[in-house]
Amino acid sequence: IVTVNCARLLKADHHATNGVVHVIDKVIATTTNSIQHIIETEDSLETLRAAVAASDLNSLLESEGQYTLLAPTNEAFEKIPRETLNRILGDPEALRDLLNHHILKSAMCAEAIIAGLTMETLEGTTLDVGCSGEELTLNGKPIIANKDVLATNGVIHFVNELLIPDSAKTLFELAQESEVSKSMDLFRQAGLSSHLT
């Protein structure tokens, strides 16, 4: 699937006497703002704006390149426990890993996303980006709220859930998500749970 500024290429290579015509399915609008500028002006990305500033990712998101930002909305940040959010915001390394986990290494428009696609993030992890019917999915969940916001250096998809990588979690949080509940109980009984948090 080929796209031009997120418009799908329907028919290619119609040769004319004075050039070539490619048929697309949308009108291409002028794109003048970088990803960083869109973050700075979009009200629903206020928490993300503060997180990007705290992690010094501003320069990356306004630099030349082609990225896909899976931008967590204010709603996405509000869904996680306040204690967890404050811990990540207060830990520069965890915060950077969290944000890099939301940035794909190439620009990926919704039209070009197919089921079962695996994409590498700047953090070095992978995300399963796919579709279920008309809905885009991340790791099998339809959490993309708004898609194909174009920037001069890539494309933004707004997501309404935070994607927290393992590197930004405590041992306790990792254990909660795995099959070690009995072990967790033993750590608590031994008074060692503070080491896991």
Secondary structure, DSSP 8 states (H G I E B T S, - for coil): --EETTEEEEEEEEEETTEEEEEESS--------HHHHHHH-GGGHHHHHHHHHTT-HHHHHSSS-EEEEEE-HHHHHTS-HHHHHHHHT-HHHHHHHHHTTEESS---GGG--TTEEEEBTTS-EEEEEEETTEEEETTB--EEEEEEEETTEEEEEESS----GGGS-HHHHHHTTT-HHHHHHHHHTT-HHHH-
